Amino acid sequence: MFKAETYERLLEITRIMQRAVEKVQKKHLKNGIPNVYSKNGKTVWELPDGSYTNIDPFKKTEKEN
């Protein structure tokens, strides 16, 4: 069983990590780098314009090869 102080410390660490992830996600979008997520087992990219796509923006098309 967790002690109350252990649980509180775990919550504090979780909050710190969540803020760090949010900061990096915002920085990526600001610098034109898509964020990538998994939703219901599917890969989804959040593009810098705020839209979402299931098409890999880094994958070269036939034209680019």
C-alpha positions in Angstrom: 0.0 0.0 0.0 1.3 3.5 -0.8 1.9 6.0 1.9 0.2 9.3 1.5 3.5 11.1 1.1 4.6 8.7 -1.6 1.3 9.2 -3.5 1.7 13.0 -3.2 5.2 12.8 -4.6 4.0 10.6 -7.5 1.3 13.2 -8.3 3.9 16.0 -8.2 6.3 14.2 -10.6 3.3 13.4 -12.9 2.4 17.1 -13.0 6.0 18.1 -13.8 6.2 15.6 -16.6 2.9 16.7 -18.1 4.0 20.3 -18.2 7.3 19.3 -19.8 5.5 17.3 -22.5 3.1 20.2 -23.2 6.0 22.6 -23.5 7.8 20.4 -26.0 4.7 19.8 -28.0 4.1 23.6 -28.3 7.7 24.1 -29.3 7.5 21.5 -32.0 4.4 23.1 -33.5 5.9 26.5 -33.3 9.0 25.2 -35.2 6.9 23.4 -37.9 7.4 19.9 -36.5 4.2 17.7 -36.3 3.4 16.0 -33.0 2.5 12.3 -33.3 0.0 10.4 -31.2 -1.6 7.0 -31.2 -5.4 7.0 -30.9 -7.4 3.8 -30.9 -4.4 2.0 -32.3 -4.0 4.4 -35.2 -1.1 6.8 -35.7 -2.2 10.4 -35.9 -0.2 13.6 -36.6 -1.0 17.0 -35.3 0.2 19.4 -37.9 1.6 22.9 -37.2 -1.6 24.5 -38.6 -3.6 22.7 -35.9 -5.1 20.1 -38.2 -4.8 16.3 -37.7 -4.0 13.7 -40.3 -3.4 9.9 -40.5 -1.0 10.4 -43.4 2.6 10.4 -42.4 3.9 13.9 -43.3 7.5 12.7 -43.4 6.9 9.8 -45.8 8.1 10.6 -49.4 5.5 10.4 -52.1 6.2 8.7 -55.5 6.9 12.1 -57.0 9.6 12.9 -54.4 11.5 9.7 -54.9 
